[in-house]
């Protein structure tokens, strides 16, 4: 039995009582979710495709394709579910330090809300600071102008180049200080899709070792209606198990998912996906999860519906 199967088996065993559509071959559930699009299946021709319902409106899909080879982890989120929201989790910081580093599974475990899915977030400095903007629950932490994912309670998601100017997230123009829904922002680089089109050559010419080569990847994208969110981790640097993806290959995956806006997050040894408290991906570092500075969390809280 492979290490991934040993690690992930409890997730699939846990979903056994659910309907076959939630735990079978990726076929859709009764509400239209829980399906890996046919276009992705056509692109990847996966040898293995498993799906599990994590919670109402949230599905986890694992695909393995010999074409890369690629091992791909997809979290599919129905943003219309009122109990679901996104949060930024930050690493613990030692007193007097400018920033900190912590593994994603630890950040998710100590988060105040129920973390259904967690992945690594922005690129970061050796001192433990994110390279891009960061806003946590309406509190601006870092205001640099770079590509970012921004959202506010109620399911509104925005991807583009943004920063924090005073109390306003430029780009969507959301106030972090006004009464009402809280705003969160996490940075990444580069933006992959904008309005359904690839953003230039994705850096292939200017930085081929990063963009054109295959590496482990973490990224996020949203469909044209802003209703379906996809969180993606591609394992890499692991020979016959998974090589990783180039940025054009990653953009093609999001195109197959029907995504209109997509953003690449930190990758390489930082890439990891945690589902319902379990590390389901296979980080490329020999020591396992790499300590990072922040994480993107999908959380559930029934209070959002009241």
C-alpha positions in Angstrom: 0.0 0.0 0.0 1.4 3.4 -1.0 2.1 6.0 1.7 -0.6 8.3 0.2 -3.2 5.5 0.5 -2.3 4.8 4.1 -2.5 8.5 5.0 -5.7 9.2 3.1 -7.6 6.0 3.7 -9.5 7.2 6.9 -11.0 10.1 4.9 -12.5 7.7 2.3 -13.6 5.2 4.9 -15.2 7.9 6.8 -17.4 8.8 3.8 -18.6 5.2 3.2 -22.1 5.8 4.7 -22.7 8.6 2.3 -24.5 8.2 -1.0 -22.4 6.6 -3.8 -22.4 9.9 -5.7 -20.4 11.5 -2.9 -17.7 8.8 -2.5 -17.5 7.1 -5.9 -16.0 8.1 -9.2 -16.6 11.8 -9.1 -20.2 11.8 -10.3 -22.3 14.7 -9.1 -24.3 14.8 -5.9 -28.0 15.6 -5.7 -27.3 19.4 -5.5 -25.1 19.4 -8.6 -21.8 19.6 -6.7 -19.2 17.0 -6.0 -18.2 16.3 -9.6 -14.8 16.7 -11.3 -15.7 18.3 -14.7 -15.5 16.1 -17.8 -13.1 18.7 -19.3 -10.6 18.0 -16.5 -11.0 14.2 -17.0 -10.3 14.8 -20.7 -7.2 16.8 -20.1 -5.7 14.6 -17.5 -7.1 11.1 -18.4 -6.7 10.1 -14.7 -5.9 6.5 -13.8 -7.3 7.1 -10.3 -10.2 9.4 -9.3 -11.7 9.4 -5.8 -14.1 11.8 -4.3 -15.4 12.4 -0.8 -18.0 14.8 0.7 -16.2 16.6 3.5 -19.3 18.7 4.6 -22.4 20.1 3.1 -21.2 22.0 0.0 -17.6 20.9 0.3 -16.0 18.0 -1.6 -12.4 16.6 -1.8 -11.2 15.0 -5.0 -8.0 13.1 -5.6 -6.7 12.5 -9.1 -3.6 10.6 -10.2 -2.6 10.6 -13.9 0.3 8.9 -15.5 0.5 11.8 -18.1 2.7 13.8 -15.8 2.7 11.9 -13.7 0.4 14.2 -11.7 -1.1 13.7 -8.2 -3.7 16.4 -7.7 -5.8 17.3 -4.7 -9.0 19.4 -5.4 -11.2 21.0 -2.8 -14.5 22.0 -4.4 -16.6 24.6 -2.4 -20.2 25.8 -3.0 -19.9 29.4 -1.9 -23.6 29.8 -1.8 -23.7 27.8 1.5 -24.2 30.4 4.2 -22.2 28.3 6.8 -19.0 28.4 4.8 -16.4 31.1 4.8 -12.7 31.7 4.2 -10.1 32.8 6.8 -6.5 33.7 6.9 -4.5 31.8 9.6 -1.2 33.2 10.8 1.8 31.4 12.1 2.7 31.9 15.8 5.2 34.7 16.4 7.8 34.7 19.1 7.9 37.9 21.2 10.1 40.5 19.6 10.2 38.7 16.2 8.9 40.4 13.1 7.1 37.3 11.9 6.8 33.6 12.4 6.7 30.2 10.7 4.4 27.2 11.5 3.1 24.2 9.6 -0.4 24.5 8.1 -1.9 21.5 10.0 -1.0 23.2 13.3 -2.5 26.6 12.2 -5.7 24.8 11.2 -5.9 22.8 14.4 -5.7 25.8 16.7 -8.1 28.0 14.6 -11.1 29.2 16.5 -13.6 28.0 13.8 -14.0 24.5 12.3 -11.4 24.3 9.6 -12.6 21.9 6.8 -9.8 22.6 4.3 -6.4 24.3 4.8 -3.6 25.0 2.4 -0.4 27.1 2.5 -0.8 30.7 1.6 1.5 33.5 0.4 5.2 33.5 -0.4 7.3 34.9 2.5 10.5 36.4 3.7 13.1 34.6 5.9 12.0 36.8 8.7 8.5 35.3 8.5 6.6 38.1 6.7 4.2 37.5 3.7 5.3 39.1 0.5 1.9 40.3 -0.4 -1.0 42.0 1.3 -2.7 40.4 4.3 -5.9 41.2 6.1 -7.2 38.9 8.9 -10.9 39.3 10.0 -10.9 43.0 9.0 -7.6 43.8 10.5 -4.9 44.9 8.0 -1.6 43.2 8.7 0.4 44.0 5.6 -0.4 46.4 2.7 1.9 45.6 -0.2 0.4 45.8 -3.7 0.6 42.3 -5.3 -1.7 39.7 -6.7 -4.1 38.6 -4.0 -7.3 36.7 -3.1 -9.8 38.9 -1.2 -13.2 37.9 0.2 -15.8 39.0 2.7 -18.4 37.1 4.7 -21.4 36.2 2.6 -19.4 34.5 -0.2 -18.0 37.4 -2.2 -14.6 36.5 -3.7 -12.3 38.7 -5.7 -8.9 37.9 -7.3 -6.6 40.6 -8.8 -3.7 42.9 -8.0 -4.5 44.5 -4.6 -3.0 46.1 -1.5 -4.4 47.8 1.5 -4.6 51.6 1.4 -5.5 52.8 4.9 -8.6 50.9 5.8 -9.6 50.0 2.2 -8.6 46.9 0.1 -7.9 48.5 -3.3 -9.1 46.5 -6.2 -12.5 45.5 -4.9 -12.7 48.7 -2.9 -13.8 47.0 0.3 -13.5 48.8 3.6 -11.9 46.9 6.4 -13.3 49.3 9.0 -16.9 49.7 8.0 -19.6 47.9 10.0 -20.8 44.7 8.4 -19.0 41.7 6.8 -15.4 41.3 7.7 -12.8 41.3 5.0 -9.8 38.9 4.6 -7.0 39.1 2.1 -4.1 36.7 1.3 -1.4 37.3 -1.3 0.0 35.1 -4.1 1.9 35.3 -7.4 1.2 35.3 -10.3 -2.4 35.7 -11.2 -3.1 32.8 -13.6 -6.5 33.7 -15.1 -8.2 37.0 -15.4 -11.6 37.1 -17.0 -11.1 33.6 -18.2 -7.9 34.4 -20.0 -4.4 33.6 -19.1 -2.4 36.5 -17.8 0.4 37.0 -20.4 2.8 34.1 -20.6 2.6 33.5 -16.8 6.3 34.4 -16.5 7.6 31.6 -18.7 10.0 33.9 -20.6 11.1 36.0 -17.8 11.4 33.3 -15.1 11.4 29.9 -16.8 12.9 28.0 -13.8 9.9 29.0 -11.8 7.1 29.2 -14.4 8.0 26.7 -17.1 9.4 24.0 -14.9 7.3 21.5 -13.0 7.1 22.1 -9.2 4.6 21.4 -6.5 1.8 24.0 -6.7 -0.9 25.5 -4.6 -3.5 27.7 -6.2 -7.1 28.9 -6.0 -9.8 29.9 -8.5 -13.4 30.9 -8.7 -16.0 30.3 -11.5 -17.7 33.1 -13.5 -20.7 33.3 -11.2 -18.6 33.5 -8.1 -20.4 30.4 -6.7 -17.9 27.6 -7.1 -14.4 27.9 -5.5 -11.6 25.4 -6.3 -8.6 25.0 -4.0 -5.8 23.0 -5.7 -2.6 21.3 -4.6 -0.4 19.4 -7.0 2.2 17.2 -5.5 5.7 17.3 -7.1 9.4 16.6 -7.1 8.6 12.9 -6.4 9.5 10.9 -9.5 7.0 8.4 -10.7 4.5 9.5 -8.1 4.1 13.1 -9.2 6.4 15.6 -11.0 4.4 18.8 -10.2 3.1 21.2 -12.8 4.4 24.2 -14.8 2.3 27.4 -14.5 0.8 26.9 -18.0 -0.2 23.4 -17.0 -1.8 24.7 -13.8 -3.7 27.3 -15.8 -5.0 24.6 -18.2 -6.2 22.7 -15.2 -8.2 25.7 -13.9 -9.5 26.3 -17.4 -10.8 22.7 -17.4 -12.5 23.4 -14.0 -14.4 26.3 -15.6 -12.6 28.9 -13.5 -12.7 32.6 -14.5 -10.2 34.0 -12.0 -7.3 32.1 -10.6 -4.2 32.8 -8.4 -1.1 30.9 -7.8 0.0 30.7 -4.1 3.3 29.6 -2.7 4.5 26.2 -3.9 7.5 23.9 -3.8 8.1 22.4 -0.4 5.4 24.7 1.1 2.6 23.1 -0.9 0.2 21.1 1.4 -3.5 20.4 1.7 -5.2 19.5 5.0 -8.7 18.1 4.9 -10.7 17.7 8.1 -7.5 17.7 10.2 -5.6 15.2 8.0 -2.7 16.0 5.7 -4.0 14.4 2.4 -1.3 15.7 0.1 2.4 14.5 0.0 4.7 17.5 0.7 8.0 17.3 -1.2 10.4 18.0 1.7 11.8 14.8 3.2 10.8 16.1 6.7 7.2 16.5 5.6 5.2 19.8 6.1 7.3 23.0 5.7 6.7 25.8 8.2 5.1 28.8 6.4 3.8 32.2 7.5 0.1 32.0 6.7 -2.6 29.6 5.5 -5.8 29.8 3.6 -8.6 28.1 5.5 -12.1 27.1 4.5 -14.2 27.2 7.7 -17.7 26.2 8.8 -19.7 28.2 11.3 -23.5 27.9 11.5 -23.5 31.4 13.0 -22.9 32.8 9.5 -26.5 31.7 8.6 -28.1 33.8 11.4 
